[in-house]
Amino acid sequence: MADTADFEAADPGLFTPDSVTWQLHGDPMMWVAGVRALYLQALHPRAVRGVMQNSDFRRDAWGRLMRTAHFVGTTTYGTTEAAEKAGARVRKIHTMLGATDPDTGERYGVDEPALLLWVHCAEIDSYLQVARRSGFRLTEEQADRYIAEHRVSARLVGLDPDAVPANQAEMAAYFDKVLPELAATPEAREVDDFLLRPPTHPLLVPAREVLWRRVAQLAYAALPPYAHELYGRKAPEPTTVTRQLRATGTLLRCVPARLRWQLPPKHILRAMARLGPGSRPAPYKVGRQVAILDGPGEGGASFDGGGRRRWGTAGSSRGGTDCSI
């Protein structure tokens, strides 16, 4: 067994156990957030075209989702070397891929900074919004810190960190700016259809209808209002969506964390083995900072999830019950 000196000498990685990212990415609602990100990312015509023309998304969407989860897990909980290597692999792949605009014949690279920035912002916004609305308690300052921390992950995929939003206000301004470019193209409709009815073995169709569709519908409901308008399907009222997210978050957090983390590739358990049990991600660690930093009336405001801007910067919420703590 490693001693204390071994733990102190271990590489904490790019984010470290003191980051908001370390705590938030261990939350089970990240899976719902990941599906929300796919819905949102598909609304950028050039970005979704790059995916559909360069991958077997239709046949291996599960594999794509798992590869994304592996990248996020490696960059969050892996060593610095592992995270840098993962980023280098992504950048290398992107340099070899391009897409063609069927209307103009224009050929462009999928590593265009504007496309990388869209994918990044849609992902980080989804993680933050779903976590907060489902009861993961963060102050406004901690939410800003989370966004700023991910200038690191933006660099890994080839973006200039200085060109990436560093707080909620900058993120909202970015979405306002990019909104005119968004549309529900045929490719976006194809992603939408897949997320609602992913191909599966006939014997698993009932489970898909009972379990997966609920996840997809909740992820869709958690999108910002403009995304609902573009897709053309209504979502429940924001207050209803927030209640559904909280109920789902409470239920999933009742599954013991160590049981959840046993699923491959076990990034969190490997990080804890490397850094010691004190590195365990947990919402209460963020809550301690809230208790220290908040004055009367701060850090506990409850919002309906619609956000104070139309693209959503939902305020902090009283922490939901985490039965695994």
C-alpha positions as CSV (number, residue, x, y, z in Angstrom):
1,M,0.0,0.0,0.0
2,A,1.3,3.5,-0.9
3,D,2.3,5.7,2.0
4,T,1.5,9.4,2.5
5,A,4.7,10.5,0.8
6,D,3.7,8.5,-2.3
7,F,0.3,10.2,-2.4
8,E,1.9,13.6,-2.1
9,A,4.3,12.9,-4.9
10,A,1.6,11.6,-7.2
11,D,0.6,13.7,-10.2
12,P,-2.8,15.3,-9.6
13,G,-3.4,16.0,-13.2
14,L,-4.5,19.1,-15.0
15,F,-7.5,19.9,-12.8
16,T,-6.5,18.5,-9.4
17,P,-8.8,17.4,-6.6
18,D,-9.3,21.1,-5.5
19,S,-11.1,22.0,-8.7
20,V,-14.8,22.4,-9.2
21,T,-14.4,20.1,-12.2
22,W,-13.0,17.3,-10.1
23,Q,-16.1,17.3,-7.9
24,L,-18.8,18.0,-10.6
25,H,-17.6,15.4,-13.2
26,G,-18.1,12.6,-10.6
27,D,-21.8,13.3,-10.5
28,P,-24.1,10.7,-12.2
29,M,-26.1,13.5,-13.9
30,M,-23.2,14.0,-16.3
31,W,-24.7,11.3,-18.5
32,V,-27.9,13.3,-19.0
33,A,-25.8,16.4,-19.5
34,G,-23.8,14.6,-22.2
35,V,-27.0,13.8,-24.2
36,R,-28.1,17.5,-23.8
37,A,-24.7,18.5,-25.3
38,L,-25.3,16.2,-28.3
39,Y,-28.7,17.8,-28.9
40,L,-27.2,21.3,-28.7
41,Q,-24.1,20.6,-30.7
42,A,-26.2,19.2,-33.6
43,L,-27.8,22.6,-34.1
44,H,-24.7,24.1,-35.6
45,P,-24.9,23.1,-39.3
46,R,-21.2,23.1,-40.1
47,A,-20.3,21.2,-36.9
48,V,-22.9,18.5,-37.2
49,R,-22.0,18.1,-40.9
50,G,-18.4,17.4,-39.9
51,V,-19.6,14.7,-37.6
52,M,-22.0,13.0,-40.0
53,Q,-19.6,13.1,-42.9
54,N,-16.6,11.7,-41.0
55,S,-17.9,9.1,-38.5
56,D,-20.1,6.1,-38.3
57,F,-22.3,7.9,-35.9
58,R,-25.4,6.1,-37.2
59,R,-24.0,2.7,-36.5
60,D,-21.7,3.5,-33.5
61,A,-23.2,6.4,-31.7
62,W,-22.8,4.5,-28.4
63,G,-19.1,4.1,-29.2
64,R,-18.8,7.8,-29.9
65,L,-20.6,8.7,-26.6
66,M,-18.2,6.4,-24.7
67,R,-15.2,7.8,-26.4
68,T,-16.3,11.3,-25.4
69,A,-16.8,10.1,-21.8
70,H,-13.4,8.5,-21.9
71,F,-11.8,11.7,-23.0
72,V,-13.5,13.7,-20.3
73,G,-12.6,11.2,-17.7
74,T,-9.0,11.1,-18.7
75,T,-8.5,14.8,-18.9
76,T,-10.3,15.3,-15.5
77,Y,-8.9,12.5,-13.4
78,G,-5.9,11.2,-15.3
79,T,-2.3,12.2,-15.0
80,T,-1.0,15.3,-16.8
81,E,0.8,13.1,-19.3
82,A,-2.4,11.0,-20.0
83,A,-4.4,14.2,-20.5
84,E,-1.9,15.8,-22.8
85,K,-1.7,12.6,-24.9
86,A,-5.4,12.4,-25.1
87,G,-5.5,16.0,-26.4
88,A,-2.8,15.3,-28.9
89,R,-4.7,12.4,-30.3
90,V,-7.8,14.4,-30.7
91,R,-5.9,17.3,-32.4
92,K,-4.2,14.8,-34.8
93,I,-7.5,13.2,-35.8
94,H,-9.1,16.6,-36.4
95,T,-6.3,17.8,-38.7
96,M,-7.1,14.8,-41.1
97,L,-10.8,15.4,-41.3
98,G,-12.9,17.7,-43.4
99,A,-16.5,18.3,-44.5
100,T,-18.2,19.6,-47.6
101,D,-21.1,22.0,-47.7
102,P,-23.6,20.4,-50.1
103,D,-25.1,23.7,-51.1
104,T,-21.9,25.6,-51.9
105,G,-19.4,22.8,-52.4
106,E,-17.1,24.5,-49.9
107,R,-14.6,22.2,-48.3
108,Y,-13.5,23.0,-44.7
109,G,-11.7,21.4,-41.8
110,V,-13.4,20.1,-38.7
111,D,-10.7,21.8,-36.7
112,E,-11.8,25.3,-37.6
113,P,-11.6,27.3,-34.3
114,A,-15.2,28.4,-34.6
115,L,-16.4,24.8,-34.8
116,L,-14.2,23.6,-31.9
117,L,-15.4,26.5,-29.8
118,W,-19.0,25.6,-30.5
119,V,-18.5,22.0,-29.5
120,H,-16.6,23.1,-26.3
121,C,-19.2,25.6,-25.2
122,A,-22.2,23.4,-25.8
123,E,-20.5,20.6,-23.8
124,I,-19.4,22.8,-20.8
125,D,-22.7,24.7,-20.7
126,S,-24.6,21.4,-20.7
127,Y,-22.5,19.9,-17.8
128,L,-23.0,23.0,-15.7
129,Q,-26.7,23.6,-16.4
130,V,-27.8,20.0,-15.8
131,A,-25.7,19.6,-12.7
132,R,-27.0,22.8,-11.1
133,R,-30.6,22.3,-12.0
134,S,-30.5,18.8,-10.7
135,G,-29.4,19.9,-7.2
136,F,-25.6,20.0,-7.4
137,R,-25.0,23.1,-5.3
138,L,-22.6,25.8,-6.7
139,T,-22.4,29.5,-6.0
140,E,-22.2,31.9,-8.9
141,E,-18.4,32.3,-8.3
142,Q,-18.0,28.5,-8.4
143,A,-19.9,28.2,-11.6
144,D,-17.7,30.9,-13.1
145,R,-14.7,29.0,-11.8
146,Y,-15.9,25.8,-13.5
147,I,-16.1,27.5,-16.9
148,A,-12.7,29.1,-16.4
149,E,-11.2,25.8,-15.5
150,H,-12.2,24.4,-18.9
151,R,-10.0,26.8,-20.8
152,V,-7.6,23.9,-20.0
153,S,-9.7,21.3,-21.9
154,A,-10.2,23.9,-24.7
155,R,-6.5,24.1,-25.1
156,L,-6.2,20.3,-25.3
157,V,-8.5,20.2,-28.4
158,G,-6.6,23.0,-30.2
159,L,-8.3,26.2,-29.0
160,D,-6.6,29.4,-27.8
161,P,-7.6,29.6,-24.1
162,D,-7.8,33.3,-24.3
163,A,-10.6,33.0,-27.0
164,V,-12.7,30.8,-24.8
165,P,-15.4,32.1,-22.4
166,A,-14.1,32.3,-18.9
167,N,-17.3,32.9,-16.9
168,Q,-21.1,32.7,-17.2
169,A,-21.5,36.2,-18.7
170,E,-19.0,35.5,-21.4
171,M,-20.6,32.1,-22.1
172,A,-24.1,33.7,-22.4
173,A,-22.6,36.4,-24.7
174,Y,-21.1,33.7,-26.9
175,F,-24.4,31.9,-27.3
176,D,-26.2,35.2,-28.2
177,K,-23.5,35.8,-30.8
178,V,-23.7,32.4,-32.4
179,L,-27.5,32.0,-32.4
180,P,-28.1,33.3,-35.9
181,E,-25.9,30.5,-37.3
182,L,-27.9,27.7,-35.7
183,A,-30.5,25.7,-37.5
184,A,-32.3,22.3,-37.3
185,T,-30.8,20.9,-40.5
186,P,-31.5,17.4,-41.8
187,E,-28.3,16.2,-40.1
188,A,-29.6,17.7,-36.8
189,R,-33.0,15.9,-37.3
190,E,-31.1,12.7,-37.8
191,V,-29.3,13.1,-34.5
192,D,-32.6,14.0,-32.9
193,D,-34.2,10.9,-34.3
194,F,-31.3,8.7,-33.2
195,L,-31.3,10.0,-29.6
196,L,-35.0,9.3,-29.3
197,R,-34.9,5.9,-31.0
198,P,-31.3,4.5,-31.0
199,P,-30.9,1.2,-32.9
200,T,-30.8,-1.7,-30.5
201,H,-31.4,-5.5,-30.4
202,P,-35.2,-6.3,-30.7
203,L,-35.2,-7.9,-27.3
204,L,-33.9,-4.6,-25.8
205,V,-36.5,-2.4,-27.4
206,P,-38.8,-2.4,-24.3
207,A,-35.9,-1.3,-22.1
208,R,-35.0,1.4,-24.6
209,E,-38.5,2.7,-24.5
210,V,-38.7,2.6,-20.7
211,L,-35.2,3.8,-19.7
212,W,-33.3,5.4,-22.6
213,R,-36.2,7.5,-23.9
214,R,-36.7,9.0,-20.5
215,V,-33.1,10.1,-20.4
216,A,-33.2,11.5,-23.9
217,Q,-36.5,13.4,-23.2
218,L,-35.1,14.8,-20.0
219,A,-31.9,15.9,-21.8
220,Y,-34.0,17.5,-24.5
221,A,-36.2,19.3,-22.0
222,A,-33.1,20.7,-20.3
223,L,-32.1,22.6,-23.5
224,P,-32.4,26.4,-23.7
225,P,-35.7,27.7,-25.1
226,Y,-34.2,28.7,-28.5
227,A,-33.1,25.1,-29.0
228,H,-36.7,23.9,-28.5
229,E,-37.9,26.4,-31.0
230,L,-35.3,25.3,-33.6
231,Y,-36.2,21.6,-33.1
232,G,-39.9,22.5,-33.2
233,R,-40.9,20.4,-30.2
234,K,-42.2,21.9,-27.0
235,A,-40.7,21.1,-23.6
236,P,-42.3,21.3,-20.2
237,E,-42.2,24.6,-18.3
238,P,-38.7,25.3,-16.9
239,T,-40.0,24.8,-13.3
240,T,-41.3,21.4,-14.3
241,V,-38.0,20.5,-16.0
242,T,-36.0,21.5,-12.9
243,R,-38.2,19.4,-10.7
244,Q,-37.7,16.4,-13.0
245,L,-33.9,17.0,-13.1
246,R,-33.8,17.2,-9.3
247,A,-35.8,14.1,-8.9
248,T,-33.6,12.2,-11.3
249,G,-30.5,13.6,-9.7
250,T,-31.6,12.5,-6.2
251,L,-32.5,9.0,-7.4
252,L,-29.1,8.5,-9.3
253,R,-27.1,9.9,-6.3
254,C,-28.7,7.2,-4.1
255,V,-26.7,4.6,-6.0
256,P,-23.5,4.3,-4.0
257,A,-20.7,6.2,-5.7
258,R,-18.2,3.4,-5.5
259,L,-20.7,1.1,-7.3
260,R,-21.2,3.7,-10.1
261,W,-17.4,4.2,-10.4
262,Q,-16.9,0.5,-11.0
263,L,-18.1,0.9,-14.6
264,P,-15.2,0.9,-17.1
265,P,-12.8,2.7,-17.5
266,K,-12.8,3.5,-13.8
267,H,-11.1,6.9,-14.0
268,I,-12.1,8.0,-10.6
269,L,-11.1,4.9,-8.8
270,R,-7.7,5.0,-10.5
271,A,-7.3,8.6,-9.5
272,M,-8.1,7.8,-5.9
273,A,-5.6,4.9,-6.0
274,R,-3.0,7.3,-7.3
275,L,-3.7,10.2,-5.0
276,G,-5.3,8.7,-1.9
277,P,-8.8,8.5,-0.5
278,G,-8.8,12.2,0.3
279,S,-9.1,12.9,-3.5
280,R,-12.5,11.3,-3.7
281,P,-14.9,13.6,-5.6
282,A,-18.0,14.6,-3.6
283,P,-20.6,17.4,-3.8
284,Y,-20.1,18.1,-0.1
285,K,-16.6,19.3,-0.7
286,V,-17.9,22.1,-2.9
287,G,-20.6,22.7,-0.2
288,R,-17.9,23.3,2.4
289,Q,-16.6,26.1,0.3
290,V,-20.1,27.5,0.0
291,A,-20.5,27.5,3.8
292,I,-17.3,29.3,4.2
293,L,-17.7,31.8,1.4
294,D,-21.4,32.6,1.5
295,G,-22.8,35.4,3.6
296,P,-26.5,35.5,4.7
297,G,-28.7,34.9,1.7
298,E,-25.9,33.9,-0.7
299,G,-25.3,30.7,-2.5
300,G,-28.8,29.3,-2.0
301,A,-31.0,31.2,-4.4
302,S,-33.4,29.0,-6.3
303,F,-34.1,29.6,-10.0
304,D,-36.6,27.9,-12.3
305,G,-33.8,26.8,-14.6
306,G,-34.6,29.2,-17.4
307,G,-31.6,31.3,-16.4
308,R,-31.2,35.0,-16.3
309,R,-30.2,35.0,-19.9
310,R,-32.1,33.3,-22.7
311,W,-29.3,30.7,-23.2
312,G,-29.4,29.8,-19.5
313,T,-27.1,30.6,-16.6
314,A,-29.2,29.0,-14.0
315,G,-28.4,30.2,-10.5
316,S,-27.2,28.1,-7.6
317,S,-29.6,25.8,-5.9
318,R,-29.8,24.2,-2.5
319,G,-28.0,21.0,-2.8
320,G,-30.1,17.9,-3.5
321,T,-29.8,14.9,-1.3
322,D,-26.8,12.7,-2.2
323,C,-27.5,9.3,-0.7
324,S,-24.0,8.1,-1.6
325,I,-22.2,10.4,0.8
